[in-house]
Amino acid sequence: MGESRGLSRRLILRGAVVAGIAGARHATLTAPRAQAMTGPAPAFPQPATTAARPPGSPPPHVVEQTLDVRLTDLDVPGYGPVTTRTYNGTIPGPTLRVRGGDTLRLTQVNGLPPNPPHTGGHNTPHRANSFNLHTHGMHVSPSGDADNVLREFPPRSAEDAAAGTPEPRYVTTVHIPVGHPAGTYWYHPHLHGSTAPRPSRSPGEWPE
């Protein structure tokens, strides 16, 4: 009962990489779909969760999280092995608990391979390994370095990767208004051109 009251007063942000890490809503299969399982199904992995600001404590409070984005080999319960883009190597990504009046500051590391060349049109899937961040459903600023879907977080170029240049880091800062409605909200990439690709033949590549 006490937990229910607490939930009604906080916002929960859950990172679901299947919503589009690096704008990709697909996984590259490394094995056939898992056969029908015998016995109890394995539990679905639970995400890491940040601690919420204690009830009654005053803002401002900054919730900071690093989201490391890269290709990861995973065994998805009920499906089998996949290679897919992840937040911090897991599906789903971290759950971030915040309250109205807090600030959410996310540092995103693009550890994906360089973008492959693109020769198609604007509405053909492209920039496979670029992404950005959108807090789905929240009433927050869509401009600047906040919930701005017009930003792009590209990976290193092939030349930078060959030279050993550090992987780029991008910061998103979201100020949550005091009195923001409680709820479960989702953060995910929302970059035009890289949110609905067809299945890839190899990691980081899309067929034309």
C-alpha positions as CSV (number, residue, x, y, z in Angstrom):
1,M,0.0,0.0,0.0
2,G,2.8,2.4,0.9
3,E,4.6,1.5,-2.3
4,S,1.5,2.4,-4.3
5,R,1.4,5.8,-2.7
6,G,5.1,6.3,-3.5
7,L,4.6,5.3,-7.1
8,S,1.8,7.9,-7.6
9,R,4.3,10.6,-6.6
10,R,7.1,9.8,-8.9
11,L,7.9,9.5,-12.5
12,I,9.5,6.4,-13.9
13,L,11.6,6.5,-17.0
14,R,12.4,3.0,-18.3
15,G,14.9,2.6,-21.1
16,A,13.8,-0.1,-23.5
17,V,16.4,-0.6,-26.1
18,V,13.9,-2.4,-28.4
19,A,12.4,1.1,-28.8
20,G,15.4,1.9,-31.0
21,I,19.0,2.0,-29.8
22,A,20.8,4.1,-32.3
23,G,17.5,4.4,-34.0
24,A,17.4,0.6,-34.7
25,R,14.3,-1.4,-33.7
26,H,15.8,-4.6,-34.9
27,A,18.2,-7.3,-33.7
28,T,20.6,-9.1,-36.0
29,L,20.1,-12.8,-35.3
30,T,23.1,-14.9,-34.6
31,A,21.1,-18.2,-34.3
32,P,17.7,-19.5,-35.3
33,R,14.7,-18.6,-33.1
34,A,14.9,-20.6,-29.9
35,Q,12.9,-23.9,-30.0
36,A,9.9,-24.4,-27.7
37,M,11.2,-24.4,-24.2
38,T,10.6,-27.3,-21.8
39,G,10.1,-26.6,-18.1
40,P,9.7,-23.2,-16.5
41,A,10.6,-20.2,-18.7
42,P,13.6,-18.2,-17.5
43,A,12.9,-14.9,-15.8
44,F,13.2,-11.8,-18.1
45,P,16.2,-9.7,-16.9
46,Q,15.3,-6.8,-14.7
47,P,16.8,-3.4,-15.4
48,A,19.2,-1.5,-13.1
49,T,17.2,1.2,-11.3
50,T,18.3,4.6,-10.0
51,A,17.1,5.7,-6.6
52,A,14.4,8.3,-6.4
53,R,14.7,11.5,-4.4
54,P,13.3,10.8,-1.0
55,P,9.6,12.0,-0.5
56,G,9.4,15.5,0.9
57,S,13.0,16.4,0.1
58,P,13.1,19.7,-1.9
59,P,14.4,20.1,-5.4
60,P,16.6,20.8,-7.2
61,H,17.8,17.3,-7.6
62,V,19.9,16.1,-10.5
63,V,19.6,12.4,-11.6
64,E,22.7,11.6,-13.6
65,Q,23.2,8.5,-15.8
66,T,25.6,7.4,-18.4
67,L,24.1,5.5,-21.3
68,D,26.8,3.5,-23.1
69,V,25.4,2.6,-26.6
70,R,27.0,-0.3,-28.5
71,L,26.4,-3.6,-30.2
72,T,26.0,-6.4,-27.6
73,D,25.6,-10.2,-27.8
74,L,22.7,-11.2,-25.6
75,D,20.5,-14.3,-25.0
76,V,16.9,-13.1,-24.9
77,P,14.7,-15.3,-22.8
78,G,12.1,-17.1,-25.0
79,Y,14.0,-16.1,-28.2
80,G,17.6,-17.0,-28.2
81,P,21.0,-15.3,-29.0
82,V,20.9,-11.9,-30.7
83,T,23.3,-9.1,-31.5
84,T,21.7,-5.8,-31.0
85,R,22.2,-2.2,-30.0
86,T,21.9,-1.7,-26.2
87,Y,22.0,0.8,-23.4
88,N,24.7,-0.3,-21.0
89,G,24.8,-3.8,-22.5
90,T,21.3,-4.8,-21.3
91,I,17.7,-5.3,-22.5
92,P,15.9,-3.3,-21.2
93,G,18.1,-0.4,-20.3
94,P,18.2,1.3,-16.9
95,T,15.1,2.6,-15.1
96,L,15.5,6.2,-14.0
97,R,13.3,7.4,-11.2
98,V,12.7,11.2,-11.0
99,R,10.2,13.6,-9.4
100,G,8.7,16.9,-10.6
101,G,11.3,19.6,-10.1
102,D,14.2,17.3,-10.8
103,T,16.7,17.5,-13.6
104,L,17.6,14.5,-15.7
105,R,21.2,14.6,-17.1
106,L,22.1,11.8,-19.4
107,T,25.6,11.3,-20.9
108,Q,25.4,9.1,-24.0
109,V,28.5,7.4,-25.4
110,N,28.2,6.3,-29.0
111,G,30.3,3.2,-29.2
112,L,28.7,2.0,-32.4
113,P,30.6,1.4,-35.6
114,P,31.0,4.2,-38.2
115,N,27.9,4.8,-40.3
116,P,28.0,3.0,-43.6
117,P,27.8,5.1,-46.8
118,H,24.3,6.1,-47.9
119,T,23.1,6.8,-51.4
120,G,19.4,6.6,-51.0
121,G,16.9,9.4,-50.4
122,H,16.0,11.2,-47.2
123,N,13.2,8.7,-46.4
124,T,15.3,5.6,-47.0
125,P,16.9,4.2,-43.9
126,H,20.3,5.8,-43.3
127,R,22.7,6.7,-40.5
128,A,22.3,3.3,-38.9
129,N,24.6,4.0,-36.0
130,S,23.5,7.6,-35.2
131,F,20.8,8.2,-32.6
132,N,19.4,10.9,-30.2
133,L,17.0,10.8,-27.3
134,H,13.3,11.4,-26.7
135,T,11.5,11.1,-23.4
136,H,8.2,9.7,-24.7
137,G,5.1,11.3,-23.2
138,M,6.8,13.8,-20.9
139,H,5.8,17.5,-20.9
140,V,9.3,18.9,-21.2
141,S,11.3,21.2,-23.5
142,P,11.9,19.9,-27.0
143,S,14.7,22.4,-27.8
144,G,18.4,22.8,-27.2
145,D,20.1,19.9,-25.4
146,A,16.8,18.7,-23.9
147,D,14.2,16.4,-25.5
148,N,15.3,17.5,-28.9
149,V,14.6,14.9,-31.7
150,L,16.4,17.1,-34.2
151,R,19.7,16.5,-32.7
152,E,22.0,13.8,-34.0
153,F,24.6,11.8,-32.0
154,P,26.8,10.2,-34.7
155,P,29.5,7.6,-34.0
156,R,33.1,8.1,-34.9
157,S,34.0,8.3,-38.6
158,A,36.0,5.4,-40.1
159,E,39.1,7.7,-40.0
160,D,38.6,8.6,-36.4
161,A,38.1,5.0,-35.4
162,A,41.3,4.0,-37.2
163,A,43.2,6.7,-35.5
164,G,41.9,5.6,-32.1
165,T,40.0,8.8,-31.4
166,P,37.8,8.5,-28.2
167,E,34.2,7.5,-28.7
168,P,32.0,10.7,-28.8
169,R,29.9,11.6,-25.8
170,Y,26.6,13.6,-25.9
171,V,24.7,15.2,-23.0
172,T,21.0,15.5,-22.8
173,T,19.6,17.7,-20.0
174,V,15.9,17.5,-19.2
175,H,14.3,19.8,-16.6
176,I,11.1,18.3,-15.3
177,P,8.5,20.8,-14.2
178,V,7.3,20.9,-10.6
179,G,3.9,19.2,-10.5
180,H,4.6,17.1,-13.6
181,P,2.0,14.2,-13.8
182,A,3.3,10.9,-12.4
183,G,3.5,8.0,-14.8
184,T,5.7,5.5,-16.6
185,Y,7.6,7.3,-19.4
186,W,10.0,5.9,-22.0
187,Y,13.3,7.2,-23.3
188,H,14.4,6.0,-26.7
189,P,16.1,7.3,-29.9
190,H,14.0,9.2,-32.3
191,L,16.2,10.1,-35.2
192,H,14.6,10.3,-38.6
193,G,16.0,7.7,-41.0
194,S,17.2,5.3,-38.4
195,T,14.1,4.3,-36.4
196,A,12.5,1.6,-38.7
197,P,15.1,-0.2,-40.7
198,R,14.6,-3.5,-42.4
199,P,16.5,-6.5,-41.0
200,S,20.2,-6.2,-41.6
201,R,22.5,-8.7,-43.1
202,S,25.4,-7.8,-40.8
203,P,25.7,-5.5,-37.8
204,G,25.6,-1.9,-38.8
205,E,24.6,-2.5,-42.5
206,W,21.2,-2.3,-44.1
207,P,20.2,-3.6,-47.6
208,E,19.0,-1.1,-50.1
